[in-house]
Every structure is written in C-alpha cells, then in structure tokens.
Amino acid sequence: MLDLPGMQPPDFGAHIVALALAYLLALPLGWNREKEERSAGLRTFPLVAVATCGFIEATEALATGHPEAMARIIEGLITGMGFIGGGAILRRADSVHGTATAASLWVTGAVGAAVGLGSLDVAVLLSATTFLTLSVMRPIKRLAGAEGDERETDDQVS
C-alpha cells in the first residue's frame, strides 16, 4: 500500500454510508424534476449530491486541522454548482426557464456537502424543504398564474 502524506487507511463503510445518504436525499428532488419533465432529473440530482459529498469525503483528510482549506474546497463546490445550475437556465424571447431546476441543483450540491461534512440534520432539512417547495408551490403558482394575464411555467421568470 502507498504511504502518502495525509493518506489514511480506507474506511469504505463510512464512505459508502455517506454517499448512499447523499444519493437517497437527492432522489426526491430528481424525481420531482423528472416528473415535471425538466432538463435535469433522476440521474442528474443524485449524481450532483454524490459528487459534492465525494469531494468533501475525499479531501477531508487533507483539510483536517486546516479550516481555511475546507472553506476553499466548499467555495469551489459552490462555484461549480452555480456553473452547473447555469446550464439548466434557458432564455427564450422575453422569458427565462429553468431557474427552479438550477436552484434545486444548487441546493442538491449543498445536501451532498452537508452529508460529507457530517451535518445530516442540515442535509435532511435542505432536501425536505426543497422537495416541499417544488411540490407545494407549483399548484399555488398555477392558481396565481391562472388569475394573471399570462400563464407561466414552473421555471419561468419574466
């Protein structure tokens, strides 16, 4: 086995549990977006959560005792999630579509990072709040849109 500085013996069990939790917490969000036939769905959301969790898990040993190092890692993840979310946003004529999906992807990155950092309570709350917002607010938005001059889709911003 390689003996590299900062390298710890493998702990597959703990990593499998963390990655599985990130995956499971992202599934309802991906299911919602898939059900609504959005650009990102059942494959994208769990992959985003697993990736962000994986980055935290993989760099944890290197950042131990160096909070500024972990802060830079998280900063990079936040920026990367913004980039991925930006790819979900489409501009058409006088409207923008995909903002809810982009925001959901960003939150899913936070879910994965929270799991990787061991903040399971935060991860569960983020996932539940996002799922409820996507599920409950859509019918409310439809009601509000039905009373207005033009009907908007879930992800449309004028």
JOSUL-V252597 format. One record per residue. N is the residue number from 1. SS is DSSP state (A for helix, B for strand, O for the rest). OMEGA is omega in whole degrees, 0 to 359 (* if undefined). BURIAL is + if it has 9 or more other ideal C-beta (glycine too) atoms within 8 Angstrom, else -. Layout:
n	ss	omega	burial
N	SS	OMEGA	BURIAL
N	SS	OMEGA	BURIAL
//
This chain:
n	ss	omega	burial
1	O	178	-
2	O	176	-
3	O	180	-
4	O	178	-
5	O	178	-
6	O	181	-
7	O	180	-
8	O	176	-
9	O	182	-
10	O	176	-
11	O	186	-
12	A	183	-
13	A	181	-
14	A	180	-
15	A	179	+
16	A	179	-
17	A	181	-
18	A	181	+
19	A	178	+
20	A	178	-
21	A	178	+
22	A	179	+
23	A	183	+
24	A	179	-
25	A	179	+
26	A	183	+
27	A	180	+
28	A	179	+
29	A	177	+
30	A	179	+
31	A	179	+
32	A	182	+
33	A	178	+
34	A	180	+
35	A	179	-
36	O	179	+
37	O	177	-
38	O	185	+
39	O	178	-
40	O	183	+
41	O	188	+
42	O	178	+
43	O	187	-
44	A	186	+
45	A	177	+
46	A	178	+
47	A	178	-
48	A	180	+
49	A	180	+
50	A	180	+
51	A	181	+
52	A	175	+
53	A	180	+
54	A	178	+
55	A	179	+
56	A	181	+
57	A	184	+
58	A	184	-
59	A	184	+
60	A	181	+
61	A	180	-
62	A	185	-
63	A	181	+
64	O	181	-
65	O	180	-
66	O	183	-
67	A	179	-
68	A	177	-
69	A	178	+
70	A	178	+
71	A	179	-
72	A	178	-
73	A	180	+
74	A	177	+
75	A	178	-
76	A	177	-
77	A	179	+
78	A	179	+
79	A	179	-
80	A	178	+
81	A	176	+
82	A	178	+
83	A	179	-
84	A	178	+
85	A	178	+
86	A	178	-
87	A	180	-
88	O	183	+
89	O	180	+
90	B	177	-
91	B	178	-
92	B	178	-
93	O	183	-
94	O	180	-
95	B	179	+
96	B	180	+
97	B	174	+
98	O	184	+
99	A	178	+
100	A	177	+
101	A	179	+
102	A	179	+
103	A	179	+
104	A	176	+
105	A	180	+
106	A	178	+
107	A	180	+
108	A	173	+
109	A	178	+
110	A	177	+
111	A	180	+
112	A	179	+
113	A	180	+
114	A	177	+
115	A	180	+
116	A	179	+
117	O	180	-
118	O	178	-
119	O	185	-
120	A	178	+
121	A	178	-
122	A	180	-
123	A	180	+
124	A	180	+
125	A	177	-
126	A	181	+
127	A	181	+
128	A	180	-
129	A	180	-
130	A	179	+
131	A	179	+
132	A	179	-
133	A	180	-
134	A	184	+
135	A	186	-
136	A	185	-
137	A	180	-
138	A	178	+
139	A	178	-
140	A	179	-
141	A	177	+
142	A	178	+
143	A	180	-
144	A	180	-
145	A	181	+
146	A	180	-
147	A	182	-
148	O	181	-
149	O	181	-
150	O	179	-
151	O	180	-
152	O	174	+
153	O	183	-
154	O	186	+
155	O	184	+
156	O	175	+
157	B	180	-
158	O	*	-
//
